[in-house]
Amino acid sequence: MDEFTRQYAASQQDADKVANVLGRFHLRIEETSLVTRSMRVSGTVAQMEAAFHPRLAIYLDEEQGEFRDREGNYQVPVELKGIVTGILGFGQRQVARRNSADKTTVDAQGDAPLTPADLERRYNFPVGTAEGQKIAIAEFGGGYFPNDLAAYCAKAGRPQPTVNIRPLNLEALTLEQIMQLPDKPQQEELSASGEVMMDVQIVAGLCPAAQIDVYFATFDQKGWVDLLNAVIKERPVTLSVSWGRAEDSKRWAPAAIDAISERLNAAALLGITICVASGDDGSGDEMTDGRAHVDFPGSSDFVLSVGGTMLTGTGANVVEEVWWVSPGRRTGHDDGSTGGGVSTIVKRPSWQNVSINSLNKGSIDGRVVPDVAALAGDPGYDLILLNKDRPNGGTSASAPLWAALIARINALLPSAKQQRFLTPLLYQNGPNGQSLGKSACRDITVGQNASLPKPGVGYKAGKGFDAVSGWGVPIGTSLLAGL
């Protein structure tokens, strides 16, 4: 960490200059972090307008309701040009949405949702409990219900891990608080809480000896930065993120993508593998312009992008293929498809030596996602919500599964090989001449992710790396050996 601080952190001289200039506008410096190159500043609306000229206003949106945002481009005081590279927090526009497929019933064929033991067998988890590992989970809404975790662990026959709730600029609600809300916000918070409990239960069932830190932040751009700043300081081995939005959505400001990317890069430099859901709306990613899209931050080259699969057939004839259930039609809770494709804003990193073309005419050779995959669709994950069985899935479930596997493996590695950013390593060849991804993953060769009706086409699975399942689903023991 000392070397990282020397090479990456902001200088005290720059921080002092920013504090001095903003002090002239009577803004108060609440917190300064040289490591994450961040400063938290408070003041009145009038003081913020005088310093940065954001032209703040109140907006009304069908998806979000009423929120604050700026009408124009903010301006940085001339003395701070080149020092202050982004200002976040003026706007409250929602840029995070959950990637999940709520499965309130068991698959029609009668296949039971998978337990922690089932997942360990299917993906060849190495023996262990992730003792001594710290796993972080990102949440942007909902509450935490400890009674459901206790019931889940008892049902799965697993010890209950240590779970720390870490509110940043958002408090985790209790069940009692949620039940006192009016009907519509109550249902929204209960739904979000089901997603929180899914993340925690998947990780807890597979890593019962780990420390699990659940961070709660607002779903706006500042919330992302606050959360990543906290994770960088704590330095877990992995962070699970089941949230995102199309990378080219107008809800993302370029300055916010830059600020988030900087912090993702910092986390990767510290050896934190951030597992991000690739999205649950196929090639369209809920955009309606007829082009193919991918999710951010899943499209970042500083994360491990995780796609989704499903099981088809029964008994000895079960096949794992790309998750696809008519995404875009939204006829029910269990429709959807894995996100995946070629980024239009993130260039393909030098370590990603794969040849996949974008479906978008004239697009750049962008970062290809996902890198890997795991169960997202049928038959779902065996979970508990409000003390009742509540199977669930989506790439929201695939991401914490991979986070749990990474923590399990990290605990078994020699100290010199621990805490490494996994994603580039998957594309490197080992002594056998094969890439780690190929030797440590089971190839998924069946399926595609076309969103209907738009864009109507998608990326297809095939032999080797592809843009719907990446290298495939994990063979945990092989990944451990390769690392």
C-alpha positions as semicolon CSV with decimal commas, in nm:
position;residue;x (nm);y (nm);z (nm)
1;M;0,000;0,000;0,000
2;D;0,290;0,240;0,070
3;E;0,423;0,196;-0,286
4;F;0,073;0,247;-0,425
5;T;0,038;0,569;-0,224
6;R;0,369;0,704;-0,351
7;Q;0,286;0,637;-0,715
8;Y;-0,088;0,703;-0,728
9;A;-0,198;0,938;-0,449
10;A;-0,259;1,313;-0,487
11;S;-0,005;1,551;-0,342
12;Q;-0,062;1,740;-0,020
13;Q;0,038;2,056;-0,206
14;D;-0,250;2,015;-0,453
15;A;-0,495;1,936;-0,173
16;D;-0,389;2,250;0,017
17;K;-0,433;2,463;-0,293
18;V;-0,785;2,329;-0,355
19;A;-0,880;2,389;0,009
20;N;-0,744;2,744;-0,009
21;V;-0,931;2,837;-0,327
22;L;-1,261;2,683;-0,216
23;G;-1,225;2,855;0,118
24;R;-1,264;3,188;-0,061
25;F;-1,615;3,074;-0,155
26;H;-1,679;2,981;0,211
27;L;-1,700;2,610;0,125
28;R;-1,603;2,373;0,402
29;I;-1,363;2,081;0,350
30;E;-1,522;1,786;0,528
31;E;-1,277;1,514;0,431
32;T;-0,963;1,474;0,219
33;S;-0,824;1,142;0,093
34;L;-0,494;1,167;-0,089
35;V;-0,500;0,793;-0,164
36;T;-0,824;0,816;-0,364
37;R;-0,752;1,173;-0,483
38;S;-1,085;1,285;-0,338
39;M;-1,215;1,574;-0,133
40;R;-1,563;1,599;0,022
41;V;-1,688;1,959;0,035
42;S;-2,003;2,110;0,185
43;G;-2,176;2,445;0,156
44;T;-2,501;2,616;0,066
45;V;-2,651;2,610;-0,280
46;A;-2,555;2,975;-0,323
47;Q;-2,193;2,901;-0,231
48;M;-2,180;2,606;-0,473
49;E;-2,327;2,822;-0,751
50;A;-2,068;3,092;-0,687
51;A;-1,780;2,844;-0,700
52;F;-1,888;2,605;-0,978
53;H;-2,194;2,757;-1,158
54;P;-2,385;2,425;-1,195
55;R;-2,731;2,591;-1,230
56;L;-2,904;2,345;-0,999
57;A;-3,269;2,257;-1,062
58;I;-3,534;2,002;-0,964
59;Y;-3,636;1,744;-1,226
60;L;-3,921;1,495;-1,252
61;D;-3,859;1,154;-1,409
62;E;-4,096;0,858;-1,463
63;E;-3,835;0,608;-1,350
64;Q;-3,703;0,796;-1,049
65;G;-3,954;1,063;-0,951
66;E;-3,827;1,397;-0,824
67;F;-3,453;1,461;-0,800
68;R;-3,193;1,738;-0,813
69;D;-2,952;1,787;-1,104
70;R;-2,755;2,059;-1,280
71;E;-2,884;2,230;-1,594
72;G;-2,548;2,309;-1,749
73;N;-2,181;2,223;-1,736
74;Y;-2,015;2,318;-1,411
75;Q;-1,704;2,536;-1,415
76;V;-1,389;2,479;-1,213
77;P;-1,219;2,790;-1,068
78;V;-0,940;2,882;-1,305
79;E;-0,668;2,831;-1,042
80;L;-0,775;2,465;-1,007
81;K;-0,773;2,368;-1,375
82;G;-0,563;2,052;-1,413
83;I;-0,593;1,974;-1,042
84;V;-0,970;1,923;-1,005
85;T;-1,070;1,679;-1,280
86;G;-1,430;1,609;-1,179
87;I;-1,705;1,730;-0,946
88;L;-1,973;1,481;-0,845
89;G;-2,270;1,525;-0,615
90;F;-2,468;1,806;-0,774
91;G;-2,692;1,555;-0,949
92;Q;-2,903;1,276;-0,801
93;R;-2,993;1,114;-1,133
94;Q;-3,013;0,735;-1,101
95;V;-2,727;0,562;-1,281
96;A;-2,743;0,225;-1,106
97;R;-3,003;-0,041;-1,170
98;R;-3,009;-0,395;-1,050
99;N;-2,924;-0,691;-1,277
100;S;-3,146;-0,974;-1,154
101;A;-3,420;-1,215;-1,251
102;D;-3,669;-1,266;-0,970
103;K;-3,770;-1,632;-0,968
104;T;-4,055;-1,661;-0,722
105;T;-4,132;-2,018;-0,824
106;V;-3,926;-2,326;-0,899
107;D;-3,870;-2,414;-1,265
108;A;-4,174;-2,568;-1,432
109;Q;-3,980;-2,890;-1,496
110;G;-3,952;-2,935;-1,121
111;D;-3,575;-2,882;-1,092
112;A;-3,490;-2,753;-0,748
113;P;-3,290;-2,432;-0,712
114;L;-2,923;-2,486;-0,632
115;T;-2,786;-2,490;-0,276
116;P;-2,430;-2,394;-0,178
117;A;-2,332;-2,762;-0,191
118;D;-2,482;-2,793;-0,542
119;L;-2,288;-2,489;-0,660
120;E;-1,962;-2,620;-0,513
121;R;-2,005;-2,949;-0,699
122;R;-2,112;-2,792;-1,028
123;Y;-1,821;-2,547;-1,035
124;N;-1,558;-2,763;-0,863
125;F;-1,490;-2,527;-0,574
126;P;-1,167;-2,615;-0,393
127;V;-1,217;-2,730;-0,035
128;G;-1,220;-2,444;0,211
129;T;-1,423;-2,175;0,386
130;A;-1,235;-1,856;0,280
131;E;-1,092;-1,816;0,627
132;G;-0,911;-1,485;0,673
133;Q;-1,060;-1,331;0,357
134;K;-1,242;-0,999;0,331
135;I;-1,521;-0,981;0,072
136;A;-1,704;-0,656;-0,013
137;I;-2,053;-0,624;-0,162
138;A;-2,190;-0,307;-0,326
139;E;-2,552;-0,208;-0,265
140;F;-2,740;0,103;-0,377
141;G;-3,070;0,054;-0,195
142;G;-3,281;-0,176;0,019
143;G;-3,225;-0,317;0,365
144;Y;-3,056;-0,601;0,546
145;F;-3,246;-0,876;0,731
146;P;-3,017;-1,074;0,965
147;N;-3,291;-1,324;1,050
148;D;-3,309;-1,434;0,686
149;L;-2,933;-1,492;0,676
150;A;-2,953;-1,701;0,994
151;A;-3,237;-1,908;0,846
152;Y;-3,048;-1,953;0,519
153;C;-2,728;-2,069;0,687
154;A;-2,924;-2,311;0,907
155;K;-3,104;-2,455;0,604
156;A;-2,777;-2,490;0,410
157;G;-2,596;-2,641;0,710
158;R;-2,329;-2,368;0,701
159;P;-2,185;-2,156;0,984
160;Q;-2,299;-1,795;0,980
161;P;-2,019;-1,558;0,876
162;T;-1,938;-1,215;1,014
163;V;-2,138;-0,957;0,816
164;N;-2,065;-0,586;0,863
165;I;-2,315;-0,333;0,731
166;R;-2,125;-0,022;0,622
167;P;-2,353;0,271;0,532
168;L;-2,171;0,544;0,340
169;N;-2,420;0,808;0,230
170;L;-2,719;0,572;0,260
171;E;-2,849;0,380;0,560
172;A;-2,949;0,014;0,527
173;L;-3,315;-0,010;0,626
174;T;-3,448;-0,258;0,878
175;L;-3,759;-0,465;0,805
176;E;-3,948;-0,262;1,065
177;Q;-3,859;0,065;0,888
178;I;-3,962;-0,072;0,550
179;M;-4,299;-0,195;0,678
180;Q;-4,380;0,158;0,799
181;L;-4,345;0,303;0,448
182;P;-4,640;0,374;0,215
183;D;-4,735;0,088;-0,015
184;K;-4,535;0,172;-0,331
185;P;-4,200;0,263;-0,165
186;Q;-4,250;-0,031;0,069
187;Q;-4,271;-0,274;-0,222
188;E;-3,971;-0,110;-0,391
189;E;-3,759;-0,140;-0,078
190;L;-3,868;-0,500;-0,016
191;S;-3,768;-0,587;-0,373
192;A;-3,431;-0,416;-0,332
193;S;-3,382;-0,593;0,000
194;G;-3,438;-0,929;-0,170
195;E;-3,148;-0,843;-0,397
196;V;-2,928;-0,746;-0,102
197;M;-3,006;-1,071;0,077
198;M;-2,935;-1,272;-0,240
199;D;-2,584;-1,126;-0,264
200;V;-2,512;-1,183;0,103
201;Q;-2,655;-1,536;0,113
202;I;-2,466;-1,657;-0,194
203;V;-2,136;-1,531;-0,054
204;A;-2,215;-1,648;0,301
205;G;-2,308;-1,999;0,192
206;L;-1,984;-2,043;-0,003
207;C;-1,748;-1,846;0,227
208;P;-1,872;-1,901;0,584
209;A;-1,538;-1,810;0,743
210;A;-1,490;-1,483;0,553
211;Q;-1,558;-1,130;0,671
212;I;-1,835;-0,986;0,453
213;D;-1,863;-0,606;0,430
214;V;-2,183;-0,476;0,271
215;Y;-2,153;-0,112;0,158
216;F;-2,466;0,100;0,107
217;A;-2,447;0,412;-0,111
218;T;-2,688;0,624;-0,314
219;F;-2,752;0,508;-0,671
220;D;-2,620;0,829;-0,826
221;Q;-2,273;0,904;-0,962
222;K;-2,139;1,031;-0,631
223;G;-2,259;0,711;-0,462
224;W;-2,040;0,504;-0,693
225;V;-1,734;0,715;-0,613
226;D;-1,798;0,712;-0,238
227;L;-1,835;0,334;-0,242
228;L;-1,521;0,270;-0,445
229;N;-1,322;0,511;-0,227
230;A;-1,422;0,310;0,080
231;V;-1,336;-0,022;-0,083
232;I;-0,993;0,104;-0,193
233;K;-0,915;0,205;0,166
234;E;-1,027;-0,132;0,309
235;R;-0,866;-0,341;0,032
236;P;-1,077;-0,660;0,029
237;V;-0,968;-0,942;-0,198
238;T;-1,282;-0,897;-0,408
239;L;-1,587;-0,673;-0,450
240;S;-1,919;-0,801;-0,589
241;V;-2,124;-0,549;-0,791
242;S;-2,465;-0,646;-0,926
243;W;-2,556;-0,299;-1,053
244;G;-2,496;-0,106;-1,373
245;R;-2,647;0,069;-1,671
246;A;-2,577;0,085;-2,044
247;E;-2,236;0,251;-2,081
248;D;-2,364;0,500;-2,339
249;S;-2,682;0,591;-2,151
250;K;-2,731;0,967;-2,119
251;R;-2,760;0,914;-1,745
252;W;-2,383;0,864;-1,727
253;A;-2,185;1,190;-1,736
254;P;-1,841;1,154;-1,901
255;A;-1,678;1,301;-1,589
256;A;-1,850;1,036;-1,375
257;I;-1,731;0,751;-1,597
258;D;-1,379;0,895;-1,577
259;A;-1,394;0,927;-1,197
260;I;-1,532;0,576;-1,153
261;S;-1,279;0,433;-1,399
262;E;-0,992;0,596;-1,210
263;R;-1,102;0,422;-0,893
264;L;-1,159;0,088;-1,064
265;N;-0,803;0,119;-1,194
266;A;-0,675;0,196;-0,845
267;A;-0,855;-0,110;-0,706
268;A;-0,705;-0,330;-0,979
269;L;-0,357;-0,197;-0,899
270;L;-0,414;-0,302;-0,537
271;G;-0,508;-0,653;-0,650
272;I;-0,882;-0,618;-0,583
273;T;-1,084;-0,820;-0,834
274;I;-1,417;-0,642;-0,879
275;C;-1,677;-0,890;-1,008
276;V;-1,947;-0,703;-1,202
277;A;-2,271;-0,841;-1,343
278;S;-2,280;-0,807;-1,722
279;G;-2,652;-0,722;-1,727
280;D;-2,982;-0,908;-1,768
281;D;-3,129;-0,753;-2,082
282;G;-2,927;-0,914;-2,356
283;S;-2,770;-0,730;-2,646
284;G;-3,003;-0,429;-2,614
285;D;-2,938;-0,357;-2,244
286;E;-3,277;-0,180;-2,218
287;M;-3,183;0,077;-2,483
288;T;-3,428;0,124;-2,772
289;D;-3,212;0,272;-3,048
290;G;-3,171;-0,057;-3,236
291;R;-2,799;-0,087;-3,157
292;A;-2,618;-0,334;-2,933
293;H;-2,506;-0,211;-2,590
294;V;-2,308;-0,330;-2,288
295;D;-2,324;-0,232;-1,922
296;F;-2,089;-0,004;-1,732
297;P;-1,899;-0,061;-1,505
298;G;-1,899;-0,417;-1,641
299;S;-1,739;-0,289;-1,962
300;S;-1,441;-0,144;-1,774
301;D;-1,107;-0,313;-1,835
302;F;-1,039;-0,292;-1,461
303;V;-1,312;-0,540;-1,358
304;L;-1,407;-0,905;-1,407
305;S;-1,728;-0,899;-1,609
306;V;-1,957;-1,193;-1,525
307;G;-2,225;-1,323;-1,760
308;G;-2,505;-1,573;-1,704
309;T;-2,595;-1,930;-1,792
310;M;-2,896;-2,157;-1,739
311;L;-2,949;-2,531;-1,708
312;T;-3,170;-2,711;-1,958
313;G;-3,278;-3,075;-1,962
314;T;-3,312;-3,303;-1,661
315;G;-3,110;-3,566;-1,478
316;A;-2,811;-3,694;-1,671
317;N;-2,917;-3,485;-1,972
318;V;-2,869;-3,145;-1,806
319;V;-2,683;-2,899;-2,030
320;E;-2,547;-2,560;-1,925
321;E;-2,593;-2,297;-2,192
322;V;-2,619;-1,920;-2,232
323;W;-2,903;-1,767;-2,030
324;W;-3,175;-1,640;-2,265
325;V;-3,548;-1,606;-2,194
326;S;-3,690;-1,354;-2,443
327;P;-3,526;-1,039;-2,304
328;G;-3,690;-0,710;-2,387
329;R;-4,049;-0,834;-2,392
330;R;-4,084;-0,801;-2,013
331;T;-4,379;-1,039;-1,988
332;G;-4,283;-1,164;-1,644
333;H;-4,025;-1,163;-1,370
334;D;-3,821;-1,453;-1,501
335;D;-3,747;-1,327;-1,852
336;G;-3,407;-1,189;-1,944
337;S;-3,073;-1,277;-2,093
338;T;-2,706;-1,235;-2,017
339;G;-2,550;-0,906;-2,114
340;G;-2,250;-0,925;-2,338
341;G;-2,089;-0,774;-2,644
342;V;-1,831;-0,517;-2,749
343;S;-1,790;-0,181;-2,577
344;T;-1,831;0,137;-2,780
345;I;-1,640;0,357;-2,531
346;V;-1,370;0,137;-2,372
347;K;-1,087;0,037;-2,606
348;R;-0,990;-0,328;-2,612
349;P;-0,703;-0,367;-2,363
350;S;-0,374;-0,506;-2,491
351;W;-0,409;-0,815;-2,270
352;Q;-0,747;-0,909;-2,422
353;N;-0,611;-1,088;-2,727
354;V;-0,943;-1,208;-2,871
355;S;-1,099;-1,145;-3,211
356;I;-1,468;-1,051;-3,183
357;N;-1,633;-0,783;-3,395
358;S;-1,901;-0,543;-3,276
359;L;-2,256;-0,579;-3,405
360;N;-2,259;-0,200;-3,442
361;K;-2,142;-0,083;-3,783
362;G;-1,839;0,145;-3,758
363;S;-1,780;0,078;-3,389
364;I;-1,436;0,064;-3,230
365;D;-1,261;-0,262;-3,141
366;G;-1,379;-0,224;-2,786
367;R;-1,346;-0,424;-2,468
368;V;-1,530;-0,757;-2,501
369;V;-1,753;-0,872;-2,217
370;P;-1,820;-1,087;-2,025
371;D;-1,491;-1,246;-1,921
372;V;-1,656;-1,545;-1,754
373;A;-2,002;-1,673;-1,661
374;A;-2,200;-1,870;-1,403
375;L;-2,559;-1,968;-1,332
376;A;-2,813;-1,687;-1,375
377;G;-3,129;-1,855;-1,506
378;D;-3,311;-2,181;-1,437
379;P;-3,324;-2,339;-1,190
380;G;-3,199;-2,042;-0,987
381;Y;-3,039;-2,017;-0,644
382;D;-3,199;-2,153;-0,326
383;L;-3,251;-1,842;-0,109
384;I;-3,466;-1,713;0,176
385;L;-3,653;-1,382;0,205
386;L;-3,886;-1,286;0,490
387;N;-3,833;-1,634;0,632
388;K;-3,974;-1,799;0,318
389;D;-3,807;-1,982;0,030
390;R;-3,742;-1,728;-0,248
391;P;-3,534;-1,863;-0,539
392;N;-3,366;-1,591;-0,743
393;G;-3,101;-1,543;-1,010
394;G;-2,977;-1,315;-1,285
395;T;-2,621;-1,200;-1,338
396;S;-2,674;-1,040;-0,997
397;A;-2,623;-1,392;-0,867
398;S;-2,338;-1,484;-1,103
399;A;-2,122;-1,196;-0,976
400;P;-2,124;-1,287;-0,604
401;L;-2,065;-1,653;-0,694
402;W;-1,742;-1,557;-0,870
403;A;-1,648;-1,326;-0,583
404;A;-1,692;-1,616;-0,342
405;L;-1,480;-1,845;-0,560
406;I;-1,200;-1,587;-0,581
407;A;-1,197;-1,553;-0,202
408;R;-1,193;-1,931;-0,155
409;I;-0,898;-1,961;-0,393
410;N;-0,709;-1,665;-0,247
411;A;-0,715;-1,828;0,097
412;L;-0,538;-2,135;-0,045
413;L;-0,267;-1,957;-0,245
414;P;0,086;-1,895;-0,115
415;S;0,121;-1,539;0,014
416;A;0,329;-1,425;-0,285
417;K;0,047;-1,524;-0,522
418;Q;-0,242;-1,371;-0,326
419;Q;-0,434;-1,050;-0,392
420;R;-0,391;-1,026;-0,769
421;F;-0,630;-0,869;-1,018
422;L;-0,758;-1,181;-1,193
423;T;-0,894;-1,059;-1,527
424;P;-0,573;-1,006;-1,731
425;L;-0,435;-1,335;-1,597
426;L;-0,721;-1,525;-1,763
427;Y;-0,590;-1,421;-2,105
428;Q;-0,226;-1,519;-2,042
429;N;-0,087;-1,853;-2,158
430;G;0,045;-2,097;-1,901
431;P;0,318;-2,361;-1,930
432;N;0,077;-2,584;-2,125
433;G;0,042;-2,320;-2,398
434;Q;-0,324;-2,258;-2,313
435;S;-0,466;-1,943;-2,165
436;L;-0,566;-1,965;-1,800
437;G;-0,925;-1,889;-1,899
438;K;-0,939;-2,185;-2,133
439;S;-0,782;-2,431;-1,890
440;A;-0,969;-2,307;-1,581
441;C;-1,319;-2,270;-1,730
442;R;-1,567;-2,509;-1,888
443;D;-1,657;-2,381;-2,233
444;I;-2,020;-2,283;-2,297
445;T;-2,092;-2,335;-2,665
446;V;-2,473;-2,309;-2,695
447;G;-2,688;-1,996;-2,690
448;Q;-2,709;-1,627;-2,778
449;N;-2,830;-1,301;-2,622
450;A;-3,050;-1,121;-2,877
451;S;-3,287;-0,866;-2,721
452;L;-3,633;-0,852;-2,874
453;P;-3,760;-0,655;-3,051
454;K;-3,450;-0,430;-3,055
455;P;-3,185;-0,482;-3,176
456;G;-3,325;-0,825;-3,271
457;V;-2,978;-0,976;-3,305
458;G;-2,720;-1,071;-3,046
459;Y;-2,384;-1,230;-2,990
460;K;-2,353;-1,609;-3,007
461;A;-2,174;-1,870;-2,803
462;G;-1,916;-2,087;-2,975
463;K;-1,605;-2,288;-2,918
464;G;-1,355;-2,094;-2,710
465;F;-1,397;-1,737;-2,587
466;D;-1,718;-1,559;-2,692
467;A;-1,911;-1,242;-2,611
468;V;-2,194;-1,407;-2,417
469;S;-2,012;-1,642;-2,178
470;G;-1,649;-1,530;-2,200
471;W;-1,419;-1,822;-2,123
472;G;-1,711;-2,012;-1,972
473;V;-1,806;-2,124;-1,622
474;P;-1,545;-2,194;-1,355
475;I;-1,360;-2,514;-1,279
476;G;-1,251;-2,395;-0,938
477;T;-0,980;-2,650;-0,870
478;S;-0,823;-2,582;-1,211
479;L;-0,829;-2,209;-1,150
480;L;-0,654;-2,260;-0,817
481;A;-0,389;-2,477;-0,982
482;G;-0,338;-2,225;-1,263
483;L;-0,291;-1,939;-1,020
